[in-house]
Amino acid sequence: MDVSLDTVREYSTQRFLPKEAPLVMPTQDLHRRPETFGRDHKPVTTPPYLWARRLFVIGGAIVLTLFGAYEMNLVLNSMGVSALGILVLGLFIILGAWIALSFMSSLGGFVSLLRHGGLGLGISRTDPLPGLNSRTAVLMPTYNEDPDRVLVGLRAIHDSLVATGRIDAFDFFILSDTTDPDVWVREERAYLGFVEAVHGQGRIFYRRRSKNIDRKSGNLEEWVKRFGGAYQQMLTLDADSVMDGGLIVRIVSAMERNEGVALIQTLPVIMGGRTLFARMQQFAGRVYGPLIAHGIAWWHGSEGNYWGHNAVIRTRAFAEQAGLPHLPGRKPFGGSILSHDFVEAALMRRGGWAIHMVPGLFGSYEQSPPSLTDVAIRDRRWCQGNLQHGKIVLARGLHWVSRMHMMMGIGSYITSPLWLLFLLFGILISLQSHFYRPEYFGDTKLLYPHWPQVDPVQAKYVFIGTMGILLVPKLLAFIAFCFDRVTMRECGGAIRLAISIVLETILGGLIAPIAMLIQTSGVISILLGRDSGWNAQNREDGSVSLRQVAHGYWIYTFFGILMAAAAWSVSTALFLWMTPVLLGLVLAIPLAAITASRDIGLWLRSWGLLLIPEETAPPPILLLVADNELRRTQAEESPDRDPSDAFLALRHDPKLLAAHMAALPPERAPGSSIDPNVLVGLVKLKEAPDLHTALQRLTRQEKTAVLTNAKGVDLIVSLPDRSAA
C-alpha cells in the first residue's frame, strides 16, 4: 500500500501533542523536611472548630474501644489470666478500635448529611456556573484498556463540558502506557475518530510512552514535566471515570478562588453494574458511600486524602511536592510506589497545601469489577501498595492526619489476618475450656466457685454490641434517605430500599469471610516477597463456568468445613455463634458463582431491588454515556468493523497509517542504545514471505518494536497478504 506524501504531511501538521511547557518536578526526600515557600502550616481553608470534630471522632472511638475492652475482659476473666486470653483481648482491642473509628466517623457523616454539608471552599450546588480564568488539562491515563470503551466516558465528559459553555478552558490528553501493539494502534484509531467527531483539533491530544516507567504515577509525572507548565489544574481520571461538566467547572472555579488548595477530591459513585456483585457494590456505594464520605470530609478537613482519580489537582503543587522516590529494598516492599495517591496527597499537605474532599456534589462516577474474583485480583495490588506505606508513614514533616490515612490503609488489609487469628484463638479458648478439668474452689476456701469457662451471657452482650456498631451506620444511611423523599423514591421507595439494604447486608456478610481469607492470603504472599505486578482491570461481565469458580474457591469451602468441625466438637452454642462465618465459607463456590451472574443481577433490578437513583432517573452525563455505549456496541457488531490486529489495521486505513507514521519517535541516533527487539523484528519481517507468516513469527515485544520504527512500518505495509487474495 502506498501512502501519499500529502497524506503524511496532513497528519504531520496536526497537533498530536501541544507545544511543550516543562515544569520542574523534583523527587522528594522522605528523610528531610520539604521547602514550603512561606506557606503557613495551617491552611486558610481549614474549617473552624476542626479540632472539636476530631476530638468527637477519635475521642469517641477511644471511649468505645475501652468500654468494649472492659466488657471483653469480663467475658474472658472467669478463666483467669492466660496467654490465649491476653492474645484474644489484644486482638479485640485492635479490631474494636478499627470499627469504633468508622462508627464515630459515620456519626459525623450523619450530622453533615442532615445539615446538607460536604462542600466548603465557596462551592454552591445551586448558583449559576461560574466563569473560568485558567486552563485545565483533563488527563486520561490508560494501560492496555479497550480504547473504544475508554472513549465512551471521555467523550461524555467532553460533551458535558461543551454543554456548560466552558470547553475552551479545557484540553484533553489520552496518556497511554499500553504495551499491547494491537491495543496501541486501536488507541490511535479511536483518538483520530474522537478528534474528528468533536472537531477537537488543537484541544485533544494523544501520547504513548514506549516505556511505562513507574506505571500510572510515572505516566502523570512525565506529562507534568513536559506539559504541566501550561495548565493551572489537571483533572485526573481512570479508564472507567465519568464526570459531569458542571461539577468539573464548579470544582475548577473553587481551585481558582482558593490559592492554597492543592487537591479537591470528589465522591465517585459506582454505576453501570449488571452482575449481582457489581450491583451490590454500586448499591452500597450509593446508599452508604455518602454517609462515609461526609464523615471523613467532616473531620479530615484540609487534611483530606486522594483516591487516585476523579479529582482536580493544582499542577504547580503536584510538581513541587509530589515527585515520588523509589523505596529502598526489593519488591514487593521496595521499588516504585504502587498506591501512589495516598502518598501524593500526604506530600502535598506536608508542603503546606490543603487537600479537601467535597462529597456534597454529585456527578462523579466510576465502575466496579464484575465479580469477587476480579476484585481479588485488583485488591492484591492495592494490598501491596498499602503495605508499602509502612516505609513512608514515618517520613519527616508529614501531618499526623496524613499518617493516619496511611495507617488506616495498612490496617484495611492487616485487619483481615487479625480477624482470622481472633476467630482461631476464640476456638482454641473454647477447646481449652471444653477439655480442661475444672477446679471450682482450688486450694483456698472461697465462698463462690471459680468458673473456668467463657461467660456465655457476657459474650452475647459483646457480640450484640459489636454487631450494632457494624450495622448502625447502615441504619443511619437509611434514615438520611428518609429525609430526601425524591432520592428515596428513585431507589424504589422505602420498602424496596429497606429490603435491598437487608439483602445487601446478608450477602455482604456471607462474602465477608471469603474476602477475609483472600486478603489474608494476599498479605502472606507479600510478606513472602511475591510481587503483584500490574495488569489491566477486567471491566467486562462475561459468564464464568461453575468449574472455573470451583477451581478458585474450593480451598475456602474446605477451610470452612474444618472450622465448622472444630466448632461443633466444642459445643453446639459455639457452632451456632460462628454460623455466619462458617456459612459464607462453606458456600464460597455457589456464592462466587451467583454473585458473578448478570442474569440474577438484572432480575433483581426488574423487581426494583438494589436500585440507585442514577438508574431510575439518570442525570444528563449518564445519558451521554449510554448513547456512546450504544454507538460502540453497534460498531462492534457491524460486519464492516475495522480490523483489530495492528498490522491489518494500518494496511486497511491509509489515514491511520499516515497518522501512525507521523507520530513515530525520531530515528535512533548513532551511539545510542540498541533495542534487540527492533533488530530481530526487522529481520523476521524481511525474511517473511507474507503478512500471515510475519504475524506468526513475531513475538508481542517484537511486534511493538517494529511498529515504533519507520523501516518496520514500511516492511509491514509492503508484505503481500495472501489471505486477502
C-alpha positions in Angstrom: 0.0 0.0 0.0 1.3 3.4 -0.9 0.6 6.4 1.3 1.0 9.7 -0.4 3.3 12.3 1.0 0.5 14.8 1.1 -1.4 12.5 3.5 1.6 12.2 5.8 2.1 15.9 5.7 -1.5 16.5 6.6 -1.2 14.4 9.7 2.3 15.8 10.5 0.9 19.3 10.7 -1.9 18.2 13.1 -1.0 18.7 16.8 -0.9 15.3 18.3 0.7 17.0 21.2 0.8 20.7 22.1 3.9 22.8 22.4 5.9 21.6 25.4 5.7 23.7 28.6 8.1 22.0 31.0 7.6 22.1 34.8 10.3 21.0 37.2 9.2 18.1 39.4 11.9 17.2 41.8 12.0 13.8 43.6 11.1 14.2 47.2 13.4 13.2 50.1 11.4 11.5 52.8 14.1 12.0 55.3 14.2 15.8 55.1 11.5 18.4 55.7 10.3 20.0 52.4 10.5 23.5 51.3 7.1 25.2 51.8 8.0 28.6 50.2 6.5 30.5 53.1 3.1 28.8 53.3 1.5 28.5 56.7 1.4 25.1 58.3 -2.4 25.6 58.8 -4.2 26.3 55.5 -6.7 29.2 55.5 -9.3 26.8 54.2 -9.2 24.7 57.4 -12.8 24.5 58.7 -13.5 26.3 62.1 -13.5 24.1 65.2 -12.0 21.2 63.3 -10.2 20.2 66.5 -13.7 19.6 68.1 -14.8 17.3 65.3 -11.6 15.3 65.6 -12.0 15.1 69.3 -15.5 13.8 68.9 -14.5 11.1 66.3 -11.2 10.0 67.8 -12.1 10.5 71.4 -15.4 8.7 70.9 -13.5 5.8 69.2 -11.2 5.6 72.2 -14.0 5.6 74.7 -15.9 2.9 72.7 -12.8 0.8 72.4 -12.0 1.0 76.2 -15.6 0.1 77.1 -15.5 -2.8 74.6 -12.2 -4.0 76.1 -13.7 -3.8 79.6 -16.7 -5.9 78.6 -14.5 -8.4 76.7 -12.3 -8.8 79.7 -15.3 -9.8 81.7 -16.0 -12.4 79.1 -12.5 -13.9 79.5 -11.8 -13.0 83.1 -13.6 -16.1 84.5 -10.8 -18.2 83.1 -8.2 -16.2 85.0 -5.1 -14.8 83.2 -4.0 -17.0 80.3 -1.8 -16.5 77.2 -4.7 -17.1 74.9 -7.0 -14.8 76.8 -4.4 -12.0 76.6 -4.0 -12.6 72.9 -7.7 -12.6 72.2 -8.2 -9.4 74.3 -5.4 -7.7 72.5 -6.8 -8.6 69.1 -10.2 -7.5 70.2 -8.9 -4.1 71.2 -7.1 -3.5 67.8 -10.1 -4.6 65.8 -12.5 -2.8 68.1 -10.6 0.4 67.7 -10.9 -0.1 63.9 -14.6 -0.4 63.8 -15.2 2.2 66.5 -13.4 4.8 64.5 -15.5 4.0 61.4 -18.6 4.2 63.6 -17.8 7.6 65.1 -16.9 8.9 61.6 -20.3 7.7 60.4 -22.0 9.6 63.2 -20.2 12.8 62.0 -21.2 12.0 58.4 -24.9 11.6 59.5 -24.7 15.1 61.1 -23.2 16.5 57.9 -25.7 14.9 55.7 -28.7 16.2 57.6 -27.2 19.7 57.6 -26.6 19.4 53.8 -22.8 19.9 54.3 -19.9 18.3 52.4 -19.0 21.4 50.4 -16.9 24.3 51.7 -14.4 26.3 49.6 -17.2 28.6 48.4 -18.8 25.9 46.3 -22.5 26.0 45.7 -24.9 23.4 44.4 -27.4 25.9 43.0 -25.6 29.1 41.9 -25.1 29.6 38.2 -22.0 28.1 36.8 -19.0 30.4 37.3 -16.7 31.6 34.6 -13.1 30.2 34.5 -9.9 32.2 34.2 -7.3 29.4 33.8 -6.6 26.4 31.8 -7.2 22.8 33.0 -5.9 19.6 31.4 -8.2 16.5 31.6 -5.8 13.5 31.8 -7.0 10.0 30.9 -4.2 7.5 31.7 -4.8 4.2 30.0 -2.9 0.9 30.1 -3.9 -1.9 27.7 -7.6 -0.9 28.0 -10.2 -1.2 25.3 -9.8 2.3 23.7 -13.4 2.4 22.4 -14.7 1.7 26.0 -12.4 4.3 27.4 -13.7 6.9 25.0 -17.3 6.2 25.9 -16.7 8.0 29.2 -14.2 10.5 28.0 -16.4 11.8 25.1 -19.3 12.1 27.6 -17.1 14.3 29.8 -16.1 16.3 26.7 -19.7 16.8 25.5 -20.9 17.6 29.0 -18.2 20.4 29.2 -19.3 21.6 25.8 -22.9 22.0 27.2 -21.6 24.2 30.1 -20.1 26.7 27.6 -16.7 26.4 29.3 -15.0 23.9 26.9 -12.4 26.5 25.8 -10.8 26.3 29.3 -10.0 22.6 28.9 -7.6 20.4 26.9 -7.8 16.6 26.9 -4.9 14.2 27.0 -5.0 10.5 26.4 -1.9 9.3 28.2 -1.1 5.8 27.0 1.2 3.3 28.8 -0.1 0.5 26.6 2.3 -2.4 25.8 -0.1 -4.4 23.6 0.7 -3.4 19.9 -2.9 -4.2 18.7 -4.4 -2.1 21.5 -1.9 0.7 20.7 -3.0 1.1 17.1 -6.6 0.8 18.1 -6.0 3.7 20.5 -4.6 5.8 17.6 -7.6 4.9 15.5 -10.1 5.7 18.3 -8.2 9.0 19.1 -8.4 10.1 15.4 -12.1 9.3 15.3 -12.7 11.2 18.5 -10.9 14.3 17.3 -12.8 14.2 14.0 -16.2 13.7 15.6 -16.0 16.6 18.0 -13.8 18.9 15.9 -11.2 18.7 18.6 -8.0 19.6 16.7 -5.7 21.5 19.0 -7.7 20.6 22.1 -7.5 16.8 22.3 -4.1 15.1 22.3 -2.6 11.6 22.5 0.7 10.5 23.8 2.0 6.9 24.2 5.1 6.2 26.3 7.3 3.4 24.9 8.5 2.5 28.4 5.9 2.7 31.1 8.3 3.6 33.9 6.7 3.8 37.4 3.3 2.9 35.9 0.5 5.5 36.4 2.4 7.8 38.7 5.3 7.9 36.2 2.8 8.5 33.4 1.5 11.6 35.2 4.9 12.7 36.2 6.2 12.6 32.6 3.2 14.7 31.5 3.8 17.2 34.2 7.5 17.6 33.3 6.7 18.1 29.6 3.4 20.0 29.5 2.4 20.9 33.1 3.6 24.5 32.9 0.7 25.4 30.6 -2.0 24.3 32.9 -3.0 25.6 36.3 -5.0 22.5 37.1 -5.2 18.9 36.0 -8.2 16.6 36.3 -7.0 13.0 36.8 -9.2 10.2 35.6 -9.3 6.4 35.5 -10.2 4.4 32.4 -13.7 4.0 33.7 -14.2 7.5 35.0 -17.1 9.8 34.2 -17.6 13.3 35.5 -20.4 15.8 34.9 -19.2 19.0 33.2 -21.0 21.3 35.7 -19.3 19.5 38.6 -15.9 19.9 37.0 -16.5 23.6 36.3 -17.5 24.3 40.0 -14.5 22.5 41.4 -12.1 24.2 39.0 -13.6 27.5 39.9 -13.1 26.7 43.6 -9.5 25.9 42.9 -9.1 29.2 41.2 -10.6 31.1 44.2 -8.6 29.2 46.9 -4.9 29.5 46.0 -3.7 27.4 49.0 -5.7 24.3 47.9 -3.7 21.6 46.0 -6.4 19.0 45.5 -10.2 18.7 45.6 -11.4 15.1 45.6 -15.0 14.2 44.6 -17.0 11.2 45.7 -17.1 8.7 42.7 -20.4 6.8 42.6 -20.3 3.3 41.1 -22.6 2.9 38.2 -23.3 0.5 35.2 -23.2 -2.7 37.3 -25.1 -5.6 35.8 -23.8 -8.7 37.7 -25.2 -9.2 41.2 -21.8 -8.5 42.7 -21.4 -5.2 40.8 -24.9 -4.2 41.7 -24.3 -4.9 45.3 -21.1 -2.8 45.1 -22.9 0.2 43.4 -25.9 0.0 45.8 -23.6 0.0 48.9 -21.5 2.8 47.4 -24.6 5.0 46.6 -26.5 4.3 49.8 -23.7 4.1 52.4 -21.0 5.9 50.5 -22.3 9.5 51.0 -22.5 8.9 54.8 -19.0 7.6 54.9 -17.6 10.3 52.6 -19.4 13.1 54.5 -18.0 11.6 57.7 -14.3 11.6 56.7 -14.6 15.0 55.0 -16.2 16.4 58.2 -13.2 15.6 60.4 -10.4 15.4 57.8 -11.0 19.0 56.8 -8.0 20.4 55.0 -6.1 17.2 55.6 -8.1 15.1 53.2 -7.0 12.1 51.1 -6.7 11.3 47.4 -8.2 8.3 45.7 -6.2 8.5 42.5 -8.9 9.7 40.1 -11.9 12.0 39.7 -10.0 14.8 41.4 -8.8 18.3 40.4 -5.2 18.9 41.3 -3.2 22.2 41.2 -0.4 21.3 38.8 2.2 23.5 40.5 1.6 22.0 43.9 1.8 18.5 42.4 5.1 19.2 40.6 6.5 21.0 43.7 5.8 18.3 46.3 4.6 15.0 44.8 7.7 13.7 43.0 7.8 10.1 44.3 11.1 8.5 45.2 11.8 4.8 44.8 11.6 2.9 48.1 14.7 1.1 49.2 14.9 -2.7 49.0 13.5 -5.2 46.6 9.9 -5.8 45.6 7.3 -6.1 46.9 8.1 -3.5 49.5 10.8 -1.7 47.6 10.8 0.0 44.2 8.1 2.2 42.7 5.2 3.1 45.0 2.0 1.3 43.8 -0.6 3.1 45.9 0.8 6.5 44.9 -2.3 8.5 45.5 -2.2 8.4 49.3 1.4 9.4 49.2 1.0 12.3 46.8 -1.8 13.8 48.9 0.4 13.4 52.1 3.4 15.0 50.4 1.4 18.0 49.1 -0.1 18.5 52.6 3.4 18.2 54.0 4.4 21.1 51.8 1.7 23.4 53.3 -1.0 22.8 50.6 -4.6 21.9 51.6 -6.3 18.7 50.5 -10.1 18.8 50.5 -13.0 16.4 49.7 -16.4 17.7 48.6 -18.9 14.8 48.9 -21.8 17.2 48.8 -21.7 17.4 45.0 -22.9 14.5 42.8 -21.8 13.9 39.2 -18.7 11.8 39.6 -18.8 8.2 38.6 -16.8 5.0 38.1 -17.4 1.3 37.5 -17.0 -1.7 39.8 -15.3 -5.0 38.9 -18.0 -7.5 37.9 -17.1 -10.3 40.3 -15.4 -11.2 43.6 -12.6 -12.8 41.6 -11.9 -9.6 39.7 -11.9 -7.6 43.0 -9.5 -10.0 44.5 -7.0 -9.5 41.6 -7.2 -5.7 41.9 -7.2 -5.9 45.7 -3.9 -7.9 45.6 -2.1 -4.9 44.0 -3.8 -2.5 46.4 -2.7 -4.6 49.3 0.9 -4.5 48.2 0.7 -0.7 47.7 -0.8 -0.1 51.1 1.7 -2.3 52.9 4.5 -0.3 51.2 3.3 2.7 53.1 4.9 1.2 56.2 8.2 2.6 54.7 6.6 6.1 54.2 4.4 6.7 57.3 7.4 7.9 59.4 8.6 10.4 56.7 9.7 13.7 58.2 7.2 16.5 58.2 4.0 14.6 57.5 0.8 15.9 59.1 -0.5 13.5 61.7 -3.7 13.0 59.9 -1.8 12.1 56.7 0.0 9.4 58.8 -3.4 8.2 59.9 -4.5 7.9 56.3 -1.6 5.6 55.6 -2.0 3.6 58.8 -5.7 3.1 58.0 -4.7 2.0 54.5 -2.4 -0.6 56.0 -5.0 -1.5 58.6 -7.6 -2.2 55.9 -5.6 -5.2 54.9 -3.9 -6.2 58.1 -7.2 -6.5 59.9 -8.1 -9.5 57.7 -5.4 -11.8 59.2 -6.2 -10.3 62.6 -9.8 -11.2 62.3 -8.8 -14.7 61.3 -6.5 -15.0 64.3 -9.3 -13.7 66.5 -11.6 -16.5 65.3 -9.0 -19.2 65.6 -7.9 -18.2 69.1 -11.5 -18.0 70.1 -12.0 -21.6 69.0 -8.8 -22.6 70.9 -10.1 -20.9 74.1 -13.3 -22.8 73.8 -11.5 -26.0 73.1 -9.3 -25.4 76.2 -12.4 -24.7 78.2 -14.1 -27.8 76.9 -11.3 -30.2 77.7 -9.9 -28.6 80.8 -10.8 -30.3 84.0 -12.3 -27.6 86.2 -11.4 -26.9 89.8 -14.2 -24.8 91.2 -12.6 -23.9 94.5 -8.9 -24.7 94.2 -6.6 -24.9 97.2 -8.2 -21.9 99.0 -11.6 -21.8 100.7 -13.8 -19.5 98.7 -17.4 -18.6 99.2 -18.0 -18.6 95.5 -16.6 -21.1 92.9 -14.2 -20.1 90.1 -15.8 -20.9 86.8 -13.1 -21.8 84.2 -15.1 -21.1 81.0 -16.1 -18.2 78.9 -19.1 -16.3 80.2 -21.8 -17.0 77.5 -24.2 -14.3 78.7 -21.5 -11.6 78.7 -20.2 -12.9 75.4 -23.7 -12.5 73.9 -23.8 -8.8 75.0 -20.3 -8.2 73.5 -21.5 -9.8 70.2 -24.6 -7.7 70.1 -22.7 -4.5 70.8 -20.2 -5.3 68.1 -22.9 -6.1 65.5 -24.6 -2.8 66.5 -21.5 -0.8 65.8 -21.1 -2.5 62.5 -24.8 -2.2 61.4 -25.9 1.1 62.8 -24.2 3.1 60.0 -26.4 1.3 57.5 -29.5 2.3 59.6 -28.2 5.9 59.7 -27.9 5.9 55.9 -31.5 4.7 55.6 -32.7 7.4 58.0 -30.8 10.0 56.0 -32.6 8.8 52.9 -35.9 9.2 54.7 -35.2 13.0 54.8 -34.8 13.0 51.0 -38.1 11.9 49.5 -37.0 12.3 45.9 -33.9 10.1 46.3 -35.9 7.6 48.3 -38.4 7.3 45.5 -35.7 6.9 42.9 -34.3 4.0 44.9 -37.7 2.2 44.6 -39.4 3.6 47.8 -38.9 3.0 51.5 -39.9 -0.7 51.4 -37.8 -1.7 48.5 -34.8 0.3 49.8 -35.1 -1.5 53.2 -35.3 -4.9 51.6 -32.3 -4.0 49.4 -30.3 -3.0 52.5 -31.2 -6.3 54.2 -30.3 -8.3 51.1 -27.0 -6.5 50.6 -26.2 -6.9 54.3 -26.9 -10.7 54.3 -25.0 -11.3 51.0 -22.2 -9.0 52.1 -21.9 -10.7 55.4 -21.6 -14.1 53.7 -19.0 -12.8 51.4 -17.0 -11.1 54.2 -15.2 -14.3 55.5 -14.2 -15.2 51.9 -12.8 -11.7 51.4 -11.1 -12.1 54.8 -9.2 -15.2 53.6 -8.5 -13.7 50.2 -6.9 -10.6 51.8 -5.1 -12.7 54.4 -3.5 -14.8 51.6 -2.6 -11.6 49.8 -0.8 -10.2 52.9 1.0 -13.5 53.4 2.2 -13.7 49.8 3.5 -10.1 50.0 5.3 -10.9 53.3 6.9 -13.9 51.5 8.2 -11.5 48.8 5.9 -12.0 45.9 5.2 -9.0 43.7 1.7 -8.4 42.4 2.7 -6.9 39.1 0.3 -4.5 37.2 -2.4 -5.8 34.9 -5.3 -4.2 33.2 -8.5 -4.4 35.1 -11.3 -6.6 33.8 -14.4 -4.4 33.1 -16.5 -6.9 31.2 -19.1 -9.1 32.9 -18.9 -12.3 30.9 -20.2 -15.5 32.3 -17.9 -17.7 34.4 -18.3 -21.5 34.4 -19.0 -23.3 37.7 -15.9 -25.4 37.1 -13.7 -22.3 37.0 -15.3 -21.0 40.2 -14.9 -24.3 41.9 -11.2 -24.4 41.0 -10.7 -21.0 42.5 -12.8 -21.3 45.7 -12.7 -24.9 46.8 -10.0 -24.0 49.3 -12.3 -21.6 51.2 -15.0 -24.3 51.4 -12.5 -26.8 52.7 -11.3 -24.3 55.4 -14.9 -23.5 56.4 -15.6 -27.2 56.8 -12.6 -27.6 59.1 -13.6 -24.6 61.2 -17.2 -26.0 61.4 -15.9 -29.3 62.6 -13.7 -27.7 65.2 -16.6 -25.5 66.5 -19.1 -28.4 66.6 -16.6 -30.5 68.5 -16.6 -27.9 71.3 -20.3 -27.1 71.6 -23.5 -26.5 69.7 -23.6 -23.0 71.0 -20.1 -22.1 69.6 -21.1 -23.7 66.3 -24.3 -21.6 66.1 -22.4 -18.4 67.2 -20.0 -18.9 64.3 -22.6 -19.8 61.7 -22.4 -16.5 59.7 -18.7 -17.1 59.2 -19.0 -20.8 58.6 -21.9 -20.5 56.2 -20.1 -18.0 54.0 -17.0 -20.2 53.7 -18.9 -23.4 53.1 -21.0 -21.8 50.4 -18.0 -20.0 48.8 -18.4 -21.7 45.4 -22.1 -21.0 44.9 -21.7 -17.5 46.4 -18.9 -16.6 43.9 -20.9 -18.1 41.0 -24.2 -16.5 41.9 -22.8 -13.0 42.6 -20.9 -13.1 39.2 -24.2 -13.8 37.4 -25.6 -11.0 35.2 -29.0 -12.7 34.9 -29.5 -12.6 38.7 -28.4 -9.0 39.0 -30.7 -7.8 36.2 -33.6 -10.0 37.6 -33.3 -8.2 41.0 -33.3 -4.9 39.2 -36.5 -5.8 37.4 -38.1 -6.3 40.9 -36.8 -2.8 42.0 -34.1 -4.2 44.3 -30.6 -2.8 44.7 -31.7 0.2 42.7 -29.8 3.5 42.7 -31.2 6.9 41.7 -28.8 7.0 38.7 -30.7 4.1 37.2 -34.3 5.3 37.6 -33.5 9.0 36.9 -30.2 9.1 35.1 -28.5 12.5 35.0 -27.6 14.0 31.6 -24.0 12.9 31.8 -25.0 9.2 32.2 -27.4 9.6 29.3 -24.4 10.7 27.2 -22.6 7.6 28.4 -25.5 5.4 27.4 -25.6 6.9 23.9 -21.9 6.5 23.4 -22.1 2.9 24.7 -24.9 2.2 22.2 -22.8 3.5 19.3 -19.8 1.5 20.5 -21.9 -1.7 20.7 -23.3 -1.1 17.2 -19.8 -0.5 15.8 -18.5 -3.8 17.3 -21.5 -5.7 15.8 -21.1 -4.1 12.4 -19.8 -6.5 9.6 -17.6 -3.6 8.3 -15.8 -3.3 11.6 -12.2 -2.3 11.3 -9.5 -5.0 11.9 -8.3 -5.3 15.5 -4.8 -6.5 14.5 -2.3 -3.7 14.4 -0.7 -4.7 11.1 -4.0 -5.3 9.3 -5.5 -2.0 10.7 -2.6 0.1 9.4 -2.8 -1.6 5.9 -6.6 -1.2 5.9 -6.7 2.6 6.7 -4.3 5.0 4.9 -5.2 7.9 7.1 -4.4 5.8 10.2 -1.2 4.7 8.7 -0.2 8.2 7.9 -1.0 9.4 11.4 0.9 6.5 12.9 4.0 7.3 10.8 3.7 11.0 11.6 3.7 10.2 15.3 6.7 7.9 15.3 9.6 8.8 17.6 12.8 10.1 16.0 15.2 7.6 14.4 17.8 6.1 16.7 20.8 8.4 16.9 24.3 6.8 16.3 25.8 5.7 19.6 22.5 5.4 21.5 21.3 2.2 23.0 20.1 -0.6 20.6 16.7 -2.3 21.1 17.3 -6.0 20.2 13.5 -6.4 19.6 13.8 -3.9 16.8 16.7 -5.7 15.2 15.2 -9.2 15.5 11.7 -7.9 14.4 13.1 -6.2 11.3 15.0 -9.4 10.3 11.8 -11.5 10.7 9.8 -9.1 8.6 12.4 -9.1 5.8 12.5 -12.9 5.8 8.7 -13.4 6.0 7.2 -14.4 2.6 3.8 -12.8 3.5 1.9 -11.0 6.3 0.4 -14.1 7.8 3.8 -15.6 8.3 5.2 -12.4 9.9 2.3 -12.3 12.4 3.1 -15.9 13.4 6.8 -15.4 13.8 6.9 -12.1 15.7 6.6 -12.0 19.5 4.5 -9.3 21.1 7.6 -7.3 22.1 9.0 -7.6 18.6 5.7 -6.6 17.0 5.6 -3.5 19.2 9.2 -2.7 18.4 8.8 -2.7 14.6 5.7 -0.6 15.0 7.9 2.2 16.5 10.3 2.0 13.6 9.7 3.7 10.3 11.5 0.9 8.3 9.4 -1.7 10.2 6.2 0.1 9.2 7.3 0.2 5.6 8.0 -3.5 5.6 4.6 -4.2 7.2 2.7 -2.4 4.5 4.8 -3.9 1.7 4.3 -7.6 2.7 1.9 -9.4 0.5 -1.3 -10.5 2.1 -2.1 -13.9 0.6 -5.2 -14.4 2.7 -6.8 -11.4 1.0 -6.2 -13.0 -2.3 
